[in-house]
Amino acid sequence: MEVSLTSIIASLVLLIVSTIIIYVGAKLLGEKEKIGTAFACAILGAILYFIVGSVLSGLVGSIVAFIGWLATLRYLYKTSWIKALVLAIVIWVIAAIVGLVLPTLTGPF
């Protein structure tokens, strides 16, 4: 398997965008942690989804990965399961909005 420079750059951009989305979501919920916590959450979440996706597939894999990501949010932000769930929902809403807006920034070309 060959890794291209384009895929490395795309992965780094995705990591940066994910970090910013997590950071903004956490700030909207009043969390005090710095952007490093959001960065750690983005990296750990990506690793977790990769590992779980390699072992489990389908709905079961998605559920296990989601619970793992909630546990990551709970641990890194030192919060309850309920607040971790709310944070995950806020992050997904922000990610959906960014996903709709970001591709259109370059225009029709």
DAJOZI-V319052 format. One record per residue. N is the residue number from 1. RES is the residue in three letters. PHI is phi in whole degrees, -180 to 180 (NA if undefined). BURIAL is 1 if it has 9 or more other ideal C-beta (glycine too) atoms within 8 Angstrom, else 0. D_FIRST is the distance of its C-alpha to the first C-alpha in Angstrom with 2 decimals. Layout:
n=N res=RES phi=PHI burial=BURIAL d_first=D_FIRST
n=N res=RES phi=PHI burial=BURIAL d_first=D_FIRST
//
This chain:
n=1 res=MET phi=NA burial=0 d_first=0.00
n=2 res=GLU phi=-101 burial=0 d_first=3.77
n=3 res=VAL phi=-101 burial=0 d_first=6.56
n=4 res=SER phi=-93 burial=0 d_first=9.68
n=5 res=LEU phi=-61 burial=0 d_first=13.20
n=6 res=THR phi=-62 burial=0 d_first=14.27
n=7 res=SER phi=-70 burial=0 d_first=12.16
n=8 res=ILE phi=-66 burial=1 d_first=13.41
n=9 res=ILE phi=-64 burial=0 d_first=16.88
n=10 res=ALA phi=-62 burial=0 d_first=16.87
n=11 res=SER phi=-65 burial=0 d_first=16.08
n=12 res=LEU phi=-66 burial=0 d_first=18.86
n=13 res=VAL phi=-64 burial=0 d_first=21.22
n=14 res=LEU phi=-62 burial=0 d_first=20.72
n=15 res=LEU phi=-64 burial=1 d_first=21.46
n=16 res=ILE phi=-65 burial=0 d_first=24.52
n=17 res=VAL phi=-63 burial=1 d_first=25.81
n=18 res=SER phi=-61 burial=1 d_first=25.42
n=19 res=THR phi=-60 burial=1 d_first=27.28
n=20 res=ILE phi=-64 burial=1 d_first=30.05
n=21 res=ILE phi=-62 burial=1 d_first=30.45
n=22 res=ILE phi=-63 burial=1 d_first=30.77
n=23 res=TYR phi=-61 burial=1 d_first=33.17
n=24 res=VAL phi=-64 burial=1 d_first=35.32
n=25 res=GLY phi=-60 burial=1 d_first=35.48
n=26 res=ALA phi=-65 burial=1 d_first=36.57
n=27 res=LYS phi=-66 burial=0 d_first=39.15
n=28 res=LEU phi=-62 burial=0 d_first=40.55
n=29 res=LEU phi=-96 burial=1 d_first=41.26
n=30 res=GLY phi=85 burial=0 d_first=42.93
n=31 res=GLU phi=-70 burial=1 d_first=40.41
n=32 res=LYS phi=-100 burial=0 d_first=41.11
n=33 res=GLU phi=-62 burial=1 d_first=37.78
n=34 res=LYS phi=-84 burial=0 d_first=36.14
n=35 res=ILE phi=-66 burial=0 d_first=32.89
n=36 res=GLY phi=-61 burial=0 d_first=31.15
n=37 res=THR phi=-67 burial=1 d_first=31.70
n=38 res=ALA phi=-65 burial=1 d_first=30.06
n=39 res=PHE phi=-63 burial=1 d_first=27.05
n=40 res=ALA phi=-60 burial=1 d_first=26.84
n=41 res=CYS phi=-65 burial=1 d_first=27.20
n=42 res=ALA phi=-64 burial=1 d_first=24.40
n=43 res=ILE phi=-67 burial=1 d_first=21.96
n=44 res=LEU phi=-62 burial=1 d_first=23.27
n=45 res=GLY phi=-62 burial=1 d_first=23.26
n=46 res=ALA phi=-65 burial=1 d_first=19.59
n=47 res=ILE phi=-63 burial=0 d_first=18.74
n=48 res=LEU phi=-60 burial=1 d_first=21.28
n=49 res=TYR phi=-63 burial=1 d_first=20.04
n=50 res=PHE phi=-64 burial=0 d_first=16.46
n=51 res=ILE phi=-64 burial=0 d_first=18.01
n=52 res=VAL phi=-64 burial=1 d_first=20.61
n=53 res=GLY phi=-65 burial=1 d_first=18.35
n=54 res=SER phi=-77 burial=0 d_first=16.26
n=55 res=VAL phi=-100 burial=0 d_first=19.62
n=56 res=LEU phi=-119 burial=1 d_first=21.90
n=57 res=SER phi=-132 burial=0 d_first=21.76
n=58 res=GLY phi=68 burial=0 d_first=24.36
n=59 res=LEU phi=-63 burial=0 d_first=27.56
n=60 res=VAL phi=-62 burial=0 d_first=27.68
n=61 res=GLY phi=-61 burial=1 d_first=24.31
n=62 res=SER phi=-64 burial=0 d_first=25.47
n=63 res=ILE phi=-65 burial=0 d_first=28.82
n=64 res=VAL phi=-64 burial=1 d_first=27.53
n=65 res=ALA phi=-63 burial=1 d_first=25.13
n=66 res=PHE phi=-64 burial=1 d_first=28.07
n=67 res=ILE phi=-63 burial=0 d_first=30.45
n=68 res=GLY phi=-63 burial=1 d_first=28.10
n=69 res=TRP phi=-67 burial=1 d_first=27.84
n=70 res=LEU phi=-60 burial=1 d_first=31.63
n=71 res=ALA phi=-63 burial=1 d_first=32.01
n=72 res=THR phi=-64 burial=1 d_first=29.92
n=73 res=LEU phi=-59 burial=1 d_first=32.17
n=74 res=ARG phi=-61 burial=1 d_first=35.21
n=75 res=TYR phi=-71 burial=0 d_first=34.42
n=76 res=LEU phi=-69 burial=1 d_first=33.39
n=77 res=TYR phi=-97 burial=1 d_first=36.21
n=78 res=LYS phi=48 burial=0 d_first=38.67
n=79 res=THR phi=-134 burial=1 d_first=39.89
n=80 res=SER phi=-83 burial=0 d_first=40.83
n=81 res=TRP phi=-62 burial=0 d_first=38.77
n=82 res=ILE phi=-64 burial=0 d_first=40.68
n=83 res=LYS phi=-68 burial=1 d_first=40.05
n=84 res=ALA phi=-63 burial=1 d_first=36.32
n=85 res=LEU phi=-65 burial=1 d_first=36.35
n=86 res=VAL phi=-62 burial=1 d_first=38.31
n=87 res=LEU phi=-61 burial=1 d_first=35.96
n=88 res=ALA phi=-60 burial=1 d_first=32.95
n=89 res=ILE phi=-64 burial=0 d_first=34.91
n=90 res=VAL phi=-61 burial=1 d_first=35.86
n=91 res=ILE phi=-62 burial=1 d_first=32.27
n=92 res=TRP phi=-65 burial=0 d_first=31.19
n=93 res=VAL phi=-64 burial=0 d_first=34.13
n=94 res=ILE phi=-62 burial=1 d_first=33.33
n=95 res=ALA phi=-62 burial=1 d_first=29.65
n=96 res=ALA phi=-65 burial=0 d_first=30.92
n=97 res=ILE phi=-65 burial=0 d_first=33.31
n=98 res=VAL phi=-62 burial=1 d_first=30.76
n=99 res=GLY phi=-63 burial=0 d_first=28.40
n=100 res=LEU phi=-81 burial=0 d_first=31.31
n=101 res=VAL phi=-88 burial=0 d_first=32.45
n=102 res=LEU phi=-57 burial=0 d_first=29.42
n=103 res=PRO phi=-66 burial=0 d_first=28.00
n=104 res=THR phi=-88 burial=0 d_first=31.53
n=105 res=LEU phi=-67 burial=0 d_first=32.07
n=106 res=THR phi=-84 burial=0 d_first=30.69
n=107 res=GLY phi=86 burial=0 d_first=33.16
n=108 res=PRO phi=-78 burial=0 d_first=32.87
n=109 res=PHE phi=-99 burial=0 d_first=30.92
//
